[in-house]
Amino acid sequence: MSSAPDTSILTSLNIQHGTDLHEMKFAVTAWSKGRARVGVLQLANCPQPMETPALLLSTRKGLPVFISPDLLPSLPSPDSHLLQMSPLHLYVFTSLPLLLFVLIVGYIVDMSMWVLRLLFLPAHAAVKMVGCTWVPGLLAYMCVYLSLDGISSKTISNIGGLHQMLGLHEYGFAAVPRDSIVCLPECDSTNKIGASFETPSGRRLIKPVEYMEMISSMKPSLWATLADEVPAWVSAKRNKASVDRTLRWLDECITLSPNQLQGYWIGGFGLGESMDERPALLNAVADILPVERPRQICGLELPEEVLQGVAAGIDLFDSTYIYHLTLGGFALTFPLESIQRHEFDSRLSDVGSDHTKINLRATIYRKDTAPIVDNCNCYTCQNHTRAYINHLLNVHEMLAQILLEIHNTHHYLGFFRSIRTAIKEDNFEQFRQTFIDSRREHLNMTAHMHRAEGIAPLVLLGDRAFNG
């Protein structure tokens, strides 16, 4: 893999537009052997400093997908006070060609319903019908389409930005262009004018001036400039173009909104590189970055991938892993306080388990009255059982996703807390190796049992299950 992607994925992480530069503070407080480190991040609107490595909770339009604002306080504080959002998903862009397309498609249906009737009506009745149905209908289509335009940037700015609009005054928002839950980089659609992203009104080409208008109105705590992300398999020529565009957009964004560089956002990972290739790439990026600035990364989601990022000195991680787990009916179960080898638990050996999570859709949990994880103090485990969540999933109740996201978020935040503890105790490498060996041992034992029983082994990758 060429070294070009390592440069193209770097862009700046800036503080909120128009604020005092001293409102964000970051300092490294502990190192483990190698590059793993613990830091303290202080944001102006967050009452307590947050330790890193830390998890950024993924949101849709500024709020978690399933957890409502009134349930956010049930998550560990202040670890849960960092939220990641995409400014593009608070807007629905209106264009004249798209408006015409909506009108034409809508009226093809209307015309097919009325044309035959008009042929058999007198002229004056036909004119009356057109005036009473088609003209109001045209106005209705226009109103419906234009109502999708959402909240304007001026309105958000007048409200006071994201924190005021959402009522989350003690939370920090990190704005990045791409919503990693639903949108992968589209390198073929991106050009020198702007980057291509998926929005509520379809794929759009976003120019730096448009993006900075969103940032200026939303006033996030941190924001990353536009970047031309490319997957691992593109040509060297395309890699070079991505480098040039990212640097040019960086200059344009900073010119439009002058701010001192506060950190680095690293994109382009999780787009085709292998687990074996990734450490060298991460180290190459980390080695050229100042140690006193925070580093945020997109694309490292699985626990093993997070450990790779921490080992390279990354400070902030996104959390789309939690969303995909929750949507699939999975619950995290791996031990937190001390990652140790455990005796094989037959209760976790059923279809849908890989020693880090269990599939609560599985029939084995239909009568299981235990909490998801013993001694877990999250709201879900303190009040509900595996059997209840299994029931909710089977009857398609949304409460299942709410309870699962609460648990999975709580558990993954605990995983990051264990990582920080291991770094402070200077045994992070042992922690990481023990975690990986424990999972590998479990997978090997599961495969051995399945072979003995004549069952095709199950391998879980992310939130998807594949029979091998």
N, C-alpha and C positions, 0 to 999 in steps of 0.2 A: 504494500500500500504506500503510495507516495506521501511525501511530507506536506504537500500543498494543503490538504484538508485541515491540517493542524493550525494553519494561519487563518484560513477562511472562516473558521467557526468562532474566532475570537471577536467579540464586540464589547462595547463599554456597558457598564452597569452604573447608572447615575442616580443621584438623589432627586427628590421631587422638584419639579420646575419652580423656580422663584423662591426657594427656601434658603435659609442660612446653611452654609456648608457644615457647620458644626452640629447640625441636627442628626446626622448619622455618624456613629463612631464604631470602629471595629479594631480589635486588638487580639493578637494571638497570645494565649495564656499558658499553653502546654503543648509539648511535642512528644511523640513516641518515636521509637527507632524508625528511621526512614522519613517519609514526608507527612504522615498522618499528624493532624494537629487539632487542638481545641481552641476555639476563639470565643469572643464575646461581641455580640452585635447589639447596638443600642439605636433604636429609631425614636424620633421625636414624639410620635403619638402613642408609643407603647410604654406603659408605666414601668415595666421591668425589662432589664437586658435579657437577651436570649443567647444561650450558648450554641455554638456550632461544633461539629456538623449538625445541621438542622434540616427538618423536613418542611417544604412549602406545600401547603394543602391546595390541591387543584380545585378550581372553581369554574362554574359557568355563569358568566355575567356578574362576577364578583362574589357569588355565594356557593358553598359546597353543593354538589349535585343532589344529595339526599338529606343531609343534615340541615335543618332549619336554623335560623339565627338564634332562636330561643334555646336550642340545644347545644350551641357552641360552648357555652360555659361549662358543660359537663366534661369537656375534653381537658387534658392536663394543661395547666397554665404555668408559664407563658409559652411553652413549647408549641401550642396550637395557634399562636397569634400571628403567624406568617402565612399569608394567602397569596397564591399566584393566579393571575388572571390575564386574559387577552383583551386589549381594548377593542379589537375588531368585532367582538361578539356583543358589544353594547350598541352596535350600529347595524342598521339595515340600509344598504346603499340604494338609492333610487336613480334610475337611468331612463331616459326617454325610450330607447329601443326595447328595454325590458317592459316598460309600461305598455307600449304598443303590442308587444307579444301577448301579454296577459289579456288585453282587451280583445284581440283577435281570437284567441283560443276560447275565451268565455262566450263570445258572440257567435262562434260557429255552432256551439251547442244551442243557443237561443234561436238562431235562425232555422236550424233543422226542426225545431219544435213548432215554429209559427208559420213557416213559408207556405205550407199546404193550406192552412186555414185562410191566409190572406188571399190565395188564389180564388177562393169561393165566396169572398165577402165583397159587398159593394165598395166603391172607391172611398166614399166618405167614412165608412166603418173601418176600412183598412188604415186610412190616415189616422183615425182616432186611436186605433190599437197601437200603431207605431208610437204615437205621442205619449200614450199612457204606459207603455211597457218598455220599449227600447231606449227612449231618452232617459227616463229615470234609471233604467238598468245600467246605461253607460256611466251615469254619475255615480251609481253605487259601486261599480267596478273600480272607478278611479279613486273613490273614497277609501275603499278597502285596501287598495294597493298603496296609496299614499300614507295610510295609517300605519303601514309596516315600517315606515321610516324611523320609528323609535324616538328616543330622546335625543335632541340635538346637542351638539357639543357646547353650544352657548347655554342651554338650559342646565346641563351638568355643571358647567362652570359657575353659573349663578347660584346653584344649590350649595356649592362649596366643594365639589369634587366627590370622589367615590366614598370617602369616609362619612361625609354628611349624608349623601344620598342613601346609603345602605344602613346607616345608623351603627356602623362598626368603628367607633371612635378610638378604641384601644387596640386595633389590629393594624398590622403593616401589610400593604399591598405591593407586590412585585409584579410589574407589568412587562410581559414579553409578547412579541408580535404573534407568535404561532400558538394556537390552542392545541397542545400535544395530545389531548384526549381524542379529538376527531379529525385532526388535520396533519398530514404528512407534507414535508416540503415537496413542491412541484417544480423541479429545476427546469423542466422544459417550458413552463409557462412564464417563468421569471425572465426579465430582460434588464437592460441597463437603466430603464426608467424607474422600475420598482420591483418589489417582491410579490409573488403570487401566493395568496392565502385563501382558505375556505372561510366564508362568512355566512351569516343567516340568509343572505340573498344570493348565495352561490359563490363561486370562486372569483376573487377580485384581485386586480393589480393595485397594490398600495404604494404610493409614492412617499418619499420622506416627508414632504410638506403636509400630506394628509395624516400621516402617522403622528407627527409632532403636534398637530392640532388636537388629536385625541388625547395625547399625553398632557398637553397644557390644560385641557378642560377637566380631566379626571384627577390630576394631581396625585398620582400614586407615590408611595414612599420610595420605591426604587423603580427604575425602568431601564430596559435594554434597548439599544438602537436596532434598526433593521439589519438583518444579515441574510446573505444568500447561502442557505444551507443546501448541501448536495450530498447524495448517498455515496457509499464507498466505491461503487462500481463505475463512476463517471470517468471520462477521459482526463488526461493531464491538462488539456486545453480548457476543458470546462472547469477544472479545479482552479486554474489560474484566473479565469474570468470571475469565479466566485470570490476570490481574494480581492481583486480589483474593485468589484462592486461593493463588497462589504466595507472596505476602507473608504470608498467614495461616499457611501451612505452615512457612515460614521461621521465624516466631516460635515455633511449636509445637516444631519440631525443636531450636532453640537452647535453649528452656526445658527440654526433656527432657534435653539434654546440653549444659550451658553451656560454650561455647568462644568464644574471641575470633575474629572474622571474619579469615580469612587470605588470601582471594582470591575470585575470581568464576568460576562456571561458567555458560557461555552456551549455551543450547539453542534449539531452534526453527528452526535453519537447515537447509537441505537438504530442506525440506518444502513446496516449491512456488514459492519465490521464484526469479526468473530471475537469471542471471549479471550482467545489467546493473543489476538492482535491489539486489543484495547489497552492493556497496561503500558505498552511502549508509547502509544499515541498520547495517553493521558499524561505520562511523565514528560513527554516532549513539550506538551502545552504548559504544564505546571512549571517547568524549569525556566521558562522565559517570563513568568509573571512575578511581579513584586510580592514578597511574602506578607507585606502589611496591608494588602487589599483583599477583600472577600472575593470568593469565586463561586459562581452559580453555574450549574450544569443542567442540561435537558437531555433526556433519553436514557438515563441509568435508573431503572425501576426495580428490578428484582433485588432481593437482599444481597446476593453474590455480586451484582453489579454495583450496588451502593458501596459495598466493602472495597471493590476495586477503586471507586472514586475517592473514598476516604484515604486509602493507601497512597493516592497520588496528591493528596492535599486539597481536595475539593471541600467547600464549606456548606453549600446550599444545594438541595436536591428537590426535584419536583415529585409529585405523588400520584401520577396516573395509574400506578400499580394498584393502589387502593380502589380506585374506581372500577378497574377491570375485574378485580377479585370480587367486589361487591356485586357487580352486575352478573357474574357467573355463579353466585351463591356460595362462594368460598369464604372461609374464615381463617385468619392466621392463628397458628397454634404453637409455633416454635418457642422454646424456653428463652427467657430474657435475662434474668438476673445473672446467670452464669451459664454460658454455652458449654455444655458438657455432653459426653456420650451417655445416652440413656438406653435402658433396656428396651427391646422392641416391644411396642405397645400394639397388640392385635386390634384394639379399638380404632387405631389410626391406619390400619392396613387395608381398609376397604377401598373400593374404587373412589378416586378423588382425593387421595392423600399422598403427599411427597415429603413428609416430615416437617414442612413449613406451614401447611394449610390443610384444611379438610373441606370436603364438598358436602355441605349441609342439605343438598338435595338427595343424597344417597339414602336408601331405605334403612340402612343400619341405624340412623339417628331418629327414626320415627317414634321410638319409645324411649329415647335417651333423655333422662331427666337431669343430667349434669349440665352445668354451664359450659360455654364454649371452651373456656380455659379455667381450670381450678385456680382459685386465689387471684383471679383478675378482678380489679376493682372498677372496671368500666361500667357504665349504666346497663349495658346489655347483659353482661355476665352476672351482675348483682341482682337483676330482676327477671331474667328469662332463661329458658333452657334450650338445648339443642332441638328437642322434640318440637317445641313451639315454633322455632324459626323454620324447621323442616316443614311444618304445617303451613306457615305463612308463604313459603316459597312454592309449595305445591298448589296452593289456591290463588297464587299470583297477587298477593297483597303487598302493596308498596311498603308497608311497615317492615317487611323482611329486609329490604334494602337499607332502610333507615337504621335498623338495629345492627345490621352487618357493617355499615359504614362507620358507625360509632365505635364498634369493637375493633375493626381493622385499623382505623385511624389511631385509636388509643394504643393498640398493640405495636404499630409501626413507630409511633412516637417513642414508645418504650425501647424499641430496638435501637433507635438513635441515642437514647439516653445510655444504654449499655455500651454503645460504641464510644461515647465520650468518657465513660468511666474507665474503659479499657485503655484509652489513650493516656488518661491522667495517671493510671497505674503502670504505664510503660509496658503493657503486654498486649498491644493491639494485634501484632502479627500472630501471636498465639491464639487470641480470640478469633481472628479471621480464619486461620487454618483449622481450628477445632470446629467452627461452624460449618465450613465446607466439607470437612471429613465426615462430620456427623450426618449431613444430608446424603453424601455419597454412599456411606455405609447403609443408610436406611434404604436407598434406592436399590442397592445391590441385594439386600436381604429380601426386598419385595419382589424383585425379578426372580430370585432363586425360588421363592415360595410359589410364584405363578408358574414357573417352569415345572415345578414338582406337581402342581395341580393341573397342568395342561392348559393354562390360561395365558393369552398373549399379554406380555408386560405392558404396563401403562406408564407413559412418560408425560410429565406435566411441564409445559413450557409457558411461563407467565400464567395466563388464565385459560389456556387451551389445553385440552387433553387429546393425546394421540395414541392410538394403539400401535405398538411396534411389533 
